[in-house]
């Protein structure tokens, strides 16, 4: 439905004006809630442990012998290489891989929002529906998915490739099959997305199911192009990094828990109930326009996959990215299909995000207020790591990265391998005091079944602790004064 200013009654024009004001207020609120994250873009203080881990692999990318280590090494890499290459190239301009990664992630998140708007625009003509999709997406990004706004992590970049792949695949008009050109572009983008983050399977699965149900001829081309691009990608990875890359990415040590899945993924199912109810018109009208089935298939695949992925240790709210993208497409399109479009369905779909606004606002204020203090706290840690005489290890590898040092220990990977009794190299390394300095968060003894911390404490002693961060040196043969922060 379009609102024309020339309508004799004047009511549609006034309604359109009020809608524009509402969306402007919504956009301003989204930007305001993102301010705390954006303020951290240029600073040397980590927002997430992901940032330093990814930066370390950016450094290793340009030495093919180090990006994918032996599975028994004390460092690990279970990500495909493309994001490291992209961030590495941009870091040549910024001089800092973490800052470059933050910029890439922010731009990718914006690209996802624009992709949502573009897909909605194809399925529901009318600018207001595209704006609604963008606002839904933005609202969930700064609330439910807040911890991933503008951090050095590749998942938004991978999802941006996936979203635009879907856009190219959706025909411009109802009844029109996807063209060979659009199928090839979509397949290339989705393979690129997998080369960025390997767990982004919801969109390829959903597209395959949709084509199998409604576009059988296009399905053959989709499989052919996808297989060809995937084979080229795998051949390239094998030629540069060898078989070890596939072993590291596809078979990492990771524990899974049904209790974790229910506790972390279960609430998503409840939050999605209003979204599914709001999307009912898609089910009623897809027979007249087969394109309308795609948002439903996206939701049907993304929601359970997100819940299941939360069973894995270390998997965060990034498991819900595809679900948020799918709902941001489905709800505006479904609302536009109603005989009398009502904005209350979009409001109902926003309820889970609105409930998180107070928490997001508190986090936003905390980030703005604590940024400078975090930089001051990080500086002496970085200086101590830079001056340490010998190898170092960082729980949060951002500190090692900014010190120009490589962490010789991947805390998460080694912790997971200890649960499987696969970290034989750890005890000798700690017993001989291989690391001159270890910087880690102060963990509780039972933190996530963490056997690594007791192993470290058996051979290392704390010489400095502040703001939840400890510095440790070997119990024998080290002078704590040589690493004491100023």
LUMSE-340298 format. One record per residue (C-alpha): residue in three letters; y, x, z; residue number from 1. Coordinates in steps of 0.1 Angstrom, whole numbers, plus 5000, padded with zeros to 4 digits. Layout:
N
("ALA" (Y X Z) NUM) ...
***
This chain:
486
("UNK" (5000 5000 5000) 1) ("UNK" (5034 5013 4990) 2) ("UNK" (5067 5004 5008) 3) ("UNK" (5095 4999 4983) 4) ("UNK" (5131 5001 4994) 5) ("UNK" (5140 4975 4967) 6) ("UNK" (5119 4947 4983) 7) ("UNK" (5141 4916 4986) 8) ("UNK" (5131 4909 5022) 9) ("UNK" (5139 4944 5033) 10) ("UNK" (5110 4944 5057) 11) ("UNK" (5088 4969 5038) 12) ("UNK" (5117 4993 5035) 13) ("UNK" (5124 4990 5073) 14) ("UNK" (5087 4995 5080) 15) ("UNK" (5086 5026 5058) 16) ("UNK" (5117 5040 5076) 17) ("UNK" (5101 5035 5110) 18) ("UNK" (5068 5051 5098) 19) ("UNK" (5088 5081 5086) 20) ("UNK" (5104 5084 5120) 21) ("UNK" (5071 5081 5137) 22) ("UNK" (5055 5108 5116) 23) ("UNK" (5085 5131 5121) 24) ("UNK" (5082 5127 5158) 25) ("UNK" (5045 5133 5156) 26) ("UNK" (5050 5165 5135) 27) ("UNK" (5076 5177 5159) 28) ("UNK" (5053 5172 5188) 29) ("UNK" (5025 5191 5171) 30) ("UNK" (5048 5220 5163) 31) ("UNK" (5061 5220 5199) 32) ("UNK" (5025 5220 5213) 33) ("UNK" (5017 5250 5190) 34) ("UNK" (5047 5270 5201) 35) ("UNK" (5029 5288 5229) 36) ("UNK" (5003 5300 5205) 37) ("UNK" (5028 5310 5178) 38) ("UNK" (5048 5330 5203) 39) ("UNK" (5018 5354 5207) 40) ("UNK" (5016 5362 5170) 41) ("UNK" (5033 5396 5171) 42) ("UNK" (5023 5408 5206) 43) ("UNK" (4998 5433 5219) 44) ("UNK" (4980 5411 5243) 45) ("UNK" (4947 5393 5235) 46) ("UNK" (4945 5355 5233) 47) ("UNK" (4907 5355 5229) 48) ("UNK" (4878 5381 5231) 49) ("UNK" (4872 5372 5195) 50) ("UNK" (4904 5390 5184) 51) ("UNK" (4894 5425 5194) 52) ("UNK" (4858 5420 5182) 53) ("UNK" (4869 5410 5147) 54) ("UNK" (4895 5438 5146) 55) ("UNK" (4869 5464 5154) 56) ("UNK" (4848 5452 5125) 57) ("UNK" (4879 5453 5102) 58) ("UNK" (4881 5490 5110) 59) ("UNK" (4844 5495 5104) 60) ("UNK" (4845 5476 5071) 61) ("UNK" (4860 5505 5052) 62) ("UNK" (4831 5527 5062) 63) ("UNK" (4801 5509 5048) 64) ("UNK" (4777 5529 5071) 65) ("UNK" (4792 5514 5102) 66) ("UNK" (4799 5477 5096) 67) ("UNK" (4763 5466 5102) 68) ("UNK" (4746 5487 5129) 69) ("UNK" (4710 5491 5137) 70) ("UNK" (4697 5460 5155) 71) ("UNK" (4689 5481 5186) 72) ("UNK" (4723 5497 5188) 73) ("UNK" (4747 5488 5216) 74) ("UNK" (4772 5473 5192) 75) ("UNK" (4765 5444 5168) 76) ("UNK" (4779 5424 5139) 77) ("UNK" (4766 5389 5130) 78) ("UNK" (4794 5379 5107) 79) ("UNK" (4795 5382 5068) 80) ("UNK" (4819 5408 5055) 81) ("UNK" (4845 5388 5034) 82) ("UNK" (4869 5380 5063) 83) ("UNK" (4870 5416 5074) 84) ("UNK" (4879 5427 5039) 85) ("UNK" (4907 5401 5036) 86) ("UNK" (4922 5409 5070) 87) ("UNK" (4918 5446 5065) 88) ("UNK" (4938 5445 5033) 89) ("UNK" (4966 5425 5050) 90) ("UNK" (4966 5449 5079) 91) ("UNK" (4977 5476 5055) 92) ("UNK" (5010 5457 5054) 93) ("UNK" (5012 5447 5090) 94) ("UNK" (4998 5479 5105) 95) ("UNK" (4977 5459 5129) 96) ("UNK" (4944 5441 5122) 97) ("UNK" (4948 5416 5151) 98) ("UNK" (4983 5405 5140) 99) ("UNK" (4971 5403 5104) 100) ("UNK" (4941 5382 5115) 101) ("UNK" (4963 5359 5134) 102) ("UNK" (4985 5353 5104) 103) ("UNK" (4955 5348 5082) 104) ("UNK" (4940 5322 5106) 105) ("UNK" (4973 5304 5109) 106) ("UNK" (4978 5302 5072) 107) ("UNK" (4942 5291 5067) 108) ("UNK" (4947 5263 5093) 109) ("UNK" (4977 5251 5074) 110) ("UNK" (4957 5253 5042) 111) ("UNK" (4930 5231 5058) 112) ("UNK" (4957 5205 5067) 113) ("UNK" (4970 5206 5032) 114) ("UNK" (4935 5203 5018) 115) ("UNK" (4929 5172 5040) 116) ("UNK" (4961 5157 5026) 117) ("UNK" (4951 5165 4990) 118) ("UNK" (4916 5149 4994) 119) ("UNK" (4931 5118 5011) 120) ("UNK" (4956 5115 4983) 121) ("UNK" (4928 5113 4957) 122) ("UNK" (4910 5086 4976) 123) ("UNK" (4939 5066 4989) 124) ("UNK" (4971 5068 4968) 125) ("UNK" (5002 5066 4989) 126) ("UNK" (5021 5094 5006) 127) ("UNK" (5019 5078 5040) 128) ("UNK" (4981 5082 5041) 129) ("UNK" (4983 5119 5032) 130) ("UNK" (5008 5123 5061) 131) ("UNK" (4985 5104 5084) 132) ("UNK" (4957 5128 5075) 133) ("UNK" (4978 5158 5082) 134) ("UNK" (4990 5145 5115) 135) ("UNK" (4955 5136 5126) 136) ("UNK" (4943 5170 5118) 137) ("UNK" (4973 5187 5135) 138) ("UNK" (4970 5166 5166) 139) ("UNK" (4934 5176 5171) 140) ("UNK" (4942 5213 5163) 141) ("UNK" (4967 5216 5191) 142) ("UNK" (4946 5197 5216) 143) ("UNK" (4909 5197 5213) 144) ("UNK" (4908 5229 5191) 145) ("UNK" (4938 5246 5207) 146) ("UNK" (4920 5278 5217) 147) ("UNK" (4916 5286 5180) 148) ("UNK" (4952 5282 5169) 149) ("UNK" (4965 5314 5154) 150) ("UNK" (4939 5338 5168) 151) ("UNK" (4922 5366 5149) 152) ("UNK" (4890 5346 5140) 153) ("UNK" (4876 5339 5105) 154) ("UNK" (4864 5303 5109) 155) ("UNK" (4896 5285 5098) 156) ("UNK" (4897 5308 5067) 157) ("UNK" (4861 5298 5059) 158) ("UNK" (4868 5262 5064) 159) ("UNK" (4899 5264 5042) 160) ("UNK" (4877 5275 5013) 161) ("UNK" (4853 5247 5021) 162) ("UNK" (4880 5220 5022) 163) ("UNK" (4895 5230 4989) 164) ("UNK" (4860 5231 4974) 165) ("UNK" (4856 5195 4984) 166) ("UNK" (4890 5187 4969) 167) ("UNK" (4881 5201 4935) 168) ("UNK" (4848 5183 4935) 169) ("UNK" (4863 5148 4942) 170) ("UNK" (4870 5132 4908) 171) ("UNK" (4906 5119 4902) 172) ("UNK" (4895 5084 4894) 173) ("UNK" (4867 5060 4906) 174) ("UNK" (4837 5060 4884) 175) ("UNK" (4845 5094 4869) 176) ("UNK" (4818 5121 4875) 177) ("UNK" (4828 5156 4886) 178) ("UNK" (4835 5179 4857) 179) ("UNK" (4815 5211 4852) 180) ("UNK" (4847 5231 4858) 181) ("UNK" (4854 5214 4891) 182) ("UNK" (4817 5218 4902) 183) ("UNK" (4819 5256 4894) 184) ("UNK" (4852 5260 4913) 185) ("UNK" (4838 5240 4943) 186) ("UNK" (4806 5261 4943) 187) ("UNK" (4825 5294 4942) 188) ("UNK" (4848 5283 4970) 189) ("UNK" (4819 5272 4992) 190) ("UNK" (4800 5304 4986) 191) ("UNK" (4832 5323 4995) 192) ("UNK" (4834 5303 5027) 193) ("UNK" (4798 5313 5036) 194) ("UNK" (4807 5349 5030) 195) ("UNK" (4835 5344 5056) 196) ("UNK" (4815 5326 5082) 197) ("UNK" (4778 5319 5078) 198) ("UNK" (4775 5289 5101) 199) ("UNK" (4798 5267 5079) 200) ("UNK" (4770 5246 5064) 201) ("UNK" (4782 5210 5070) 202) ("UNK" (4803 5208 5039) 203) ("UNK" (4777 5223 5015) 204) ("UNK" (4750 5200 5030) 205) ("UNK" (4772 5169 5028) 206) ("UNK" (4782 5176 4992) 207) ("UNK" (4746 5181 4982) 208) ("UNK" (4735 5148 4999) 209) ("UNK" (4764 5129 4983) 210) ("UNK" (4756 5143 4948) 211) ("UNK" (4719 5136 4953) 212) ("UNK" (4727 5099 4961) 213) ("UNK" (4754 5092 4936) 214) ("UNK" (4758 5119 4910) 215) ("UNK" (4723 5131 4900) 216) ("UNK" (4735 5149 4868) 217) ("UNK" (4763 5167 4887) 218) ("UNK" (4737 5177 4913) 219) ("UNK" (4718 5199 4888) 220) ("UNK" (4750 5217 4879) 221) ("UNK" (4760 5220 4916) 222) ("UNK" (4727 5236 4925) 223) ("UNK" (4728 5259 4895) 224) ("UNK" (4763 5272 4901) 225) ("UNK" (4757 5274 4938) 226) ("UNK" (4725 5294 4934) 227) ("UNK" (4742 5317 4908) 228) ("UNK" (4772 5325 4929) 229) ("UNK" (4751 5329 4960) 230) ("UNK" (4728 5353 4942) 231) ("UNK" (4758 5374 4930) 232) ("UNK" (4772 5374 4966) 233) ("UNK" (4739 5385 4981) 234) ("UNK" (4735 5412 4955) 235) ("UNK" (4769 5425 4962) 236) ("UNK" (4763 5426 5000) 237) ("UNK" (4730 5443 4995) 238) ("UNK" (4744 5469 4971) 239) ("UNK" (4772 5479 4996) 240) ("UNK" (4756 5474 5030) 241) ("UNK" (4718 5471 5023) 242) ("UNK" (4692 5449 5039) 243) ("UNK" (4705 5456 5074) 244) ("UNK" (4735 5433 5068) 245) ("UNK" (4711 5403 5063) 246) ("UNK" (4691 5412 5094) 247) ("UNK" (4722 5415 5116) 248) ("UNK" (4738 5383 5103) 249) ("UNK" (4707 5360 5101) 250) ("UNK" (4688 5372 5132) 251) ("UNK" (4712 5380 5160) 252) ("UNK" (4701 5377 5196) 253) ("UNK" (4714 5344 5210) 254) ("UNK" (4701 5321 5238) 255) ("UNK" (4701 5283 5233) 256) ("UNK" (4702 5256 5259) 257) ("UNK" (4696 5218 5257) 258) ("UNK" (4717 5214 5289) 259) ("UNK" (4746 5233 5273) 260) ("UNK" (4743 5212 5241) 261) ("UNK" (4745 5179 5261) 262) ("UNK" (4773 5191 5284) 263) ("UNK" (4794 5207 5256) 264) ("UNK" (4785 5185 5226) 265) ("UNK" (4778 5152 5242) 266) ("UNK" (4815 5143 5248) 267) ("UNK" (4821 5147 5211) 268) ("UNK" (4797 5118 5204) 269) ("UNK" (4817 5096 5227) 270) ("UNK" (4850 5108 5212) 271) ("UNK" (4839 5100 5177) 272) ("UNK" (4829 5063 5184) 273) ("UNK" (4864 5050 5177) 274) ("UNK" (4866 5072 5146) 275) ("UNK" (4833 5057 5133) 276) ("UNK" (4845 5022 5140) 277) ("UNK" (4878 5029 5122) 278) ("UNK" (4859 5042 5092) 279) ("UNK" (4839 5009 5086) 280) ("UNK" (4858 4999 5054) 281) ("UNK" (4843 5030 5037) 282) ("UNK" (4809 5016 5042) 283) ("UNK" (4819 4982 5029) 284) ("UNK" (4836 4995 4997) 285) ("UNK" (4817 5026 4986) 286) ("UNK" (4797 5006 4960) 287) ("UNK" (4829 5000 4941) 288) ("UNK" (4840 5036 4944) 289) ("UNK" (4813 5062 4950) 290) ("UNK" (4838 5088 4961) 291) ("UNK" (4844 5068 4993) 292) ("UNK" (4809 5076 5005) 293) ("UNK" (4818 5113 5007) 294) ("UNK" (4839 5111 5039) 295) ("UNK" (4811 5091 5056) 296) ("UNK" (4785 5117 5046) 297) ("UNK" (4808 5144 5058) 298) ("UNK" (4810 5127 5092) 299) ("UNK" (4773 5120 5093) 300) ("UNK" (4765 5157 5088) 301) ("UNK" (4793 5173 5107) 302) ("UNK" (4790 5154 5140) 303) ("UNK" (4753 5162 5148) 304) ("UNK" (4756 5197 5135) 305) ("UNK" (4786 5203 5158) 306) ("UNK" (4766 5190 5188) 307) ("UNK" (4736 5211 5179) 308) ("UNK" (4756 5243 5174) 309) ("UNK" (4770 5239 5209) 310) ("UNK" (4736 5246 5223) 311) ("UNK" (4741 5283 5214) 312) ("UNK" (4755 5307 5239) 313) ("UNK" (4790 5318 5229) 314) ("UNK" (4796 5289 5205) 315) ("UNK" (4829 5273 5214) 316) ("UNK" (4849 5243 5200) 317) ("UNK" (4848 5259 5166) 318) ("UNK" (4816 5240 5162) 319) ("UNK" (4838 5209 5159) 320) ("UNK" (4861 5221 5131) 321) ("UNK" (4842 5203 5103) 322) ("UNK" (4841 5171 5124) 323) ("UNK" (4878 5171 5129) 324) ("UNK" (4884 5178 5092) 325) ("UNK" (4860 5149 5082) 326) ("UNK" (4877 5124 5106) 327) ("UNK" (4911 5134 5093) 328) ("UNK" (4900 5124 5058) 329) ("UNK" (4879 5093 5067) 330) ("UNK" (4903 5074 5090) 331) ("UNK" (4934 5073 5067) 332) ("UNK" (4913 5064 5037) 333) ("UNK" (4895 5037 5056) 334) ("UNK" (4928 5023 5069) 335) ("UNK" (4943 5022 5034) 336) ("UNK" (4913 5002 5022) 337) ("UNK" (4918 4973 5047) 338) ("UNK" (4932 4941 5033) 339) ("UNK" (4961 4945 5057) 340) ("UNK" (4964 4982 5066) 341) ("UNK" (4970 4985 5103) 342) ("UNK" (4982 5017 5119) 343) ("UNK" (4964 5008 5151) 344) ("UNK" (4931 5022 5137) 345) ("UNK" (4948 5056 5133) 346) ("UNK" (4962 5053 5168) 347) ("UNK" (4927 5045 5181) 348) ("UNK" (4913 5075 5163) 349) ("UNK" (4940 5096 5179) 350) ("UNK" (4930 5085 5215) 351) ("UNK" (4908 5116 5223) 352) ("UNK" (4936 5139 5212) 353) ("UNK" (4963 5119 5230) 354) ("UNK" (4942 5121 5262) 355) ("UNK" (4943 5159 5259) 356) ("UNK" (4981 5162 5253) 357) ("UNK" (4990 5168 5290) 358) ("UNK" (4964 5196 5292) 359) ("UNK" (4977 5210 5260) 360) ("UNK" (5013 5208 5272) 361) ("UNK" (5004 5226 5304) 362) ("UNK" (4986 5253 5284) 363) ("UNK" (5016 5256 5260) 364) ("UNK" (5040 5262 5289) 365) ("UNK" (5016 5287 5305) 366) ("UNK" (5013 5307 5273) 367) ("UNK" (5051 5308 5268) 368) ("UNK" (5057 5318 5304) 369) ("UNK" (5029 5344 5307) 370) ("UNK" (5032 5361 5273) 371) ("UNK" (5056 5390 5284) 372) ("UNK" (5036 5395 5316) 373) ("UNK" (5004 5397 5296) 374) ("UNK" (5019 5424 5274) 375) ("UNK" (5030 5444 5304) 376) ("UNK" (4996 5441 5320) 377) ("UNK" (4978 5452 5287) 378) ("UNK" (5000 5483 5282) 379) ("UNK" (4986 5505 5310) 380) ("UNK" (4950 5495 5302) 381) ("UNK" (4956 5505 5266) 382) ("UNK" (4972 5538 5277) 383) ("UNK" (4943 5546 5300) 384) ("UNK" (4918 5539 5273) 385) ("UNK" (4938 5561 5249) 386) ("UNK" (4937 5590 5274) 387) ("UNK" (4901 5586 5286) 388) ("UNK" (4880 5618 5280) 389) ("UNK" (4850 5605 5262) 390) ("UNK" (4835 5573 5248) 391) ("UNK" (4848 5540 5261) 392) ("UNK" (4836 5504 5263) 393) ("UNK" (4857 5472 5264) 394) ("UNK" (4845 5437 5273) 395) ("UNK" (4876 5425 5254) 396) ("UNK" (4877 5449 5225) 397) ("UNK" (4914 5442 5217) 398) ("UNK" (4923 5468 5244) 399) ("UNK" (4901 5494 5228) 400) ("UNK" (4915 5486 5193) 401) ("UNK" (4951 5490 5204) 402) ("UNK" (4942 5522 5221) 403) ("UNK" (4928 5535 5188) 404) ("UNK" (4893 5537 5203) 405) ("UNK" (4860 5521 5193) 406) ("UNK" (4841 5503 5220) 407) ("UNK" (4807 5517 5223) 408) ("UNK" (4793 5485 5239) 409) ("UNK" (4793 5449 5226) 410) ("UNK" (4791 5430 5258) 411) ("UNK" (4781 5396 5244) 412) ("UNK" (4753 5410 5221) 413) ("UNK" (4739 5433 5247) 414) ("UNK" (4739 5405 5273) 415) ("UNK" (4719 5383 5249) 416) ("UNK" (4695 5410 5242) 417) ("UNK" (4689 5417 5279) 418) ("UNK" (4677 5380 5282) 419) ("UNK" (4651 5389 5256) 420) ("UNK" (4644 5424 5271) 421) ("UNK" (4656 5440 5238) 422) ("UNK" (4683 5464 5251) 423) ("UNK" (4662 5495 5258) 424) ("UNK" (4691 5518 5249) 425) ("UNK" (4714 5503 5276) 426) ("UNK" (4699 5518 5308) 427) ("UNK" (4699 5555 5296) 428) ("UNK" (4734 5551 5283) 429) ("UNK" (4747 5538 5317) 430) ("UNK" (4726 5562 5337) 431) ("UNK" (4739 5593 5320) 432) ("UNK" (4775 5580 5323) 433) ("UNK" (4780 5580 5285) 434) ("UNK" (4812 5559 5288) 435) ("UNK" (4840 5577 5304) 436) ("UNK" (4858 5544 5310) 437) ("UNK" (4847 5508 5309) 438) ("UNK" (4873 5480 5309) 439) ("UNK" (4859 5445 5316) 440) ("UNK" (4867 5411 5331) 441) ("UNK" (4856 5406 5366) 442) ("UNK" (4825 5384 5362) 443) ("UNK" (4808 5363 5388) 444) ("UNK" (4772 5376 5395) 445) ("UNK" (4755 5346 5377) 446) ("UNK" (4781 5343 5349) 447) ("UNK" (4762 5329 5319) 448) ("UNK" (4729 5345 5330) 449) ("UNK" (4747 5378 5327) 450) ("UNK" (4723 5407 5335) 451) ("UNK" (4747 5432 5319) 452) ("UNK" (4773 5432 5347) 453) ("UNK" (4748 5442 5375) 454) ("UNK" (4734 5469 5352) 455) ("UNK" (4769 5483 5348) 456) ("UNK" (4777 5481 5385) 457) ("UNK" (4745 5500 5393) 458) ("UNK" (4759 5531 5376) 459) ("UNK" (4797 5526 5375) 460) ("UNK" (4823 5520 5402) 461) ("UNK" (4856 5501 5400) 462) ("UNK" (4887 5523 5403) 463) ("UNK" (4913 5496 5394) 464) ("UNK" (4913 5458 5394) 465) ("UNK" (4942 5435 5385) 466) ("UNK" (4946 5401 5370) 467) ("UNK" (4908 5397 5366) 468) ("UNK" (4904 5429 5347) 469) ("UNK" (4885 5459 5361) 470) ("UNK" (4884 5496 5351) 471) ("UNK" (4852 5514 5360) 472) ("UNK" (4841 5550 5358) 473) ("UNK" (4806 5566 5363) 474) ("UNK" (4796 5569 5399) 475) ("UNK" (4790 5606 5395) 476) ("UNK" (4811 5633 5379) 477) ("UNK" (4844 5615 5371) 478) ("UNK" (4878 5618 5385) 479) ("UNK" (4892 5582 5389) 480) ("UNK" (4928 5597 5388) 481) ("UNK" (4924 5606 5352) 482) ("UNK" (4921 5570 5342) 483) ("UNK" (4943 5552 5368) 484) ("UNK" (4969 5530 5351) 485) ("UNK" (5005 5539 5358) 486) 
***
